[in-house]
Amino acid sequence: MKTFSMLWPIALLWGLLGFSPPPRPKPADPVTLESVLKRMDETAASFRSTQADFEWDNYERVIDEVDNFETGVVYYRRNGKDVEMKADVKMNGSSLNQMQAQPKYVLFKEGKIQVYDPKADQVTVWDLGKNAQDFESYLVLGFGGSGQDLVRAFTVTFGGTETINGVATAKLQLVPKSDRVRNNFNQILLWVDLDKGISVQQKFINPQGDYRLTKYSSVQVNEKKIPDDVFKLKTTSKTQTVSPRG
């Protein structure tokens, strides 16, 4: 009774001044495939660039274990209607406890994939030609692409929500519509940050059951202009260039 008598004057004062207790917060809207795709559309509309640290875990089904780890920094930027990607691989190892410096650079630009191995001083170039758009759909997956782009290139299934490294995400299962892409990866899992509308984790699975799991951290979206030099391979005067056939 004493507690009530102390609170009663406060309640009476609120009533006289027209105050009311603060409303309860509205429950969050349920996460659906449509809401995730809409958030990706919004991000794509204002997308300029992204920079993030990454870890690639490569799993081989035949030995039933992750046999290789790579870490580094990845960059994306919109250039006109295209999205360009550069991955600077800095460390490589058979386990996270046995990493060593082994730089490698992967550049996707102007319809070509270029991989520079400084140790061999060699650039390997794949000219994707008319298939560039198919490959772009997964090389730059989740960074700069809209939700509508996603459903055009993939059959998309909503897999619920998950928390990845403290980030609330929506899990999407993607099946490529392109036969050529599906021959390389017949299933892709994408974890999309519900706030930023970009991917924080990806899993590319090939028909043999091997997969590459990519984890992103320290993600920066539109925070600064990435210098043009980032999207160039820093080769030497003796660098050899090879172009595999087929």
Long-range contacts (C-beta under 8 A, 24 or more apart in sequence): 31-161, 31-170, 31-194, 32-158, 33-156, 33-157, 33-158, 33-170, 33-172, 36-147, 36-158, 36-170, 36-172, 36-192, 36-194, 37-147, 37-148, 37-150, 37-151, 37-156, 38-147, 39-147, 39-192, 39-194, 39-197, 40-145, 40-146, 40-147, 40-150, 40-192, 40-197, 40-198, 41-146, 41-147, 41-148, 42-197, 43-146, 43-196, 43-197, 43-198, 43-221, 44-144, 44-145, 44-146, 44-147, 44-149, 44-197, 45-146, 46-222, 47-78, 47-143, 47-144, 47-221, 47-222, 48-77, 48-78, 48-222, 48-225, 49-75, 49-76, 49-77, 49-78, 49-221, 49-222, 49-224, 49-225, 49-226, 50-75, 50-76, 50-77, 50-143, 50-144, 50-198, 50-219, 50-220, 50-221, 50-222, 51-75, 51-76, 51-219, 51-220, 51-223, 51-224, 51-226, 52-216, 52-217, 52-218, 52-219, 52-220, 53-216, 53-217, 53-218, 54-87, 54-214, 54-215, 54-216, 54-217, 55-214, 55-215, 55-217, 56-89, 56-212, 56-213, 56-214, 57-212, 57-213, 57-214, 57-215, 58-210, 58-211, 58-212, 59-210, 59-211, 59-212, 59-213, 60-210, 61-208, 61-209, 61-210, 67-94, 68-92, 68-93, 68-94, 69-93, 69-94, 69-95, 69-96, 69-99, 70-104, 71-99, 74-216, 75-226, 75-230, 75-231, 76-140, 76-143, 76-144, 77-226, 77-231, 78-144, 82-110, 82-136, 83-136, 83-140, 83-143, 83-144, 83-145, 84-108, 84-109, 84-140, 84-231, 85-109, 85-139, 85-140, 85-143, 86-230, 86-231, 105-233, 105-234, 107-231, 107-232, 107-233, 108-135, 108-136, 108-139, 108-140, 109-231, 113-139, 114-233, 116-233, 116-234, 116-235, 116-239, 121-235, 121-236, 121-238, 121-239, 121-240, 122-239, 122-240, 122-241, 122-242, 123-233, 123-235, 123-239, 123-240, 123-241, 123-242, 124-241, 124-242, 124-243, 124-244, 125-241, 125-242, 125-243, 126-243, 126-244, 127-243, 131-180, 134-178, 134-180, 134-181, 135-181, 137-176, 137-178, 137-181, 138-176, 138-181, 138-185, 138-188, 138-204, 141-174, 141-188, 141-190, 141-199, 141-202, 142-190, 142-192, 142-198, 142-199, 142-202, 143-198, 143-199, 150-174, 152-177, 153-177, 153-178, 153-181, 154-188, 159-189, 161-194, 162-191, 164-191, 164-200, 164-201, 164-215, 165-200, 165-215, 165-217, 167-193, 167-195, 167-200, 168-193, 168-194, 168-195, 169-193, 169-194, 169-200, 169-201, 170-194, 183-207, 193-219, 196-221
